[in-house]
Amino acid sequence: MKKWWVPVGAKFDMSVSLQVGMSADIDVSAAIECGLDLHYVENLPTEPVPIAIDLEGKATASIGGQLSVENLGYTATGRLLDQGRVRAAQLLGRRAHQGRRARRRR
């Protein structure tokens, strides 16, 4: 008697995952400076003498900054998982199968 195995079902599962990470040391600094100087002299006599007015102005502004990046790095991790199952049933040879039918009829 010959026995046969026949697949009757199959199932496959698959999953993919990816993780990405990044790290860095970042340092930022800024500076702002402003200045305003004003000099004003006034001399207005009431007599007919020369008049003196002295005006002086000064303004300054500066902006500065710095950006520093160190230890810049990244990581990437990937994973693939798969799983499969196949179900099989056993079939008997032709003669044995016919013999079983005959027994059932009786």
Secondary structure, DSSP 8 states (H G I E B T S, - for coil): --EEEEEEEEEEEEEEEEEEEEEEEEEEEEEEEEEEEEEEEEE--SSSS--EEEEEEEEEEEEEEEEEEEEEEEEEEEEEEEEEEEEEEEEE-HHHHHHHHHHHH-
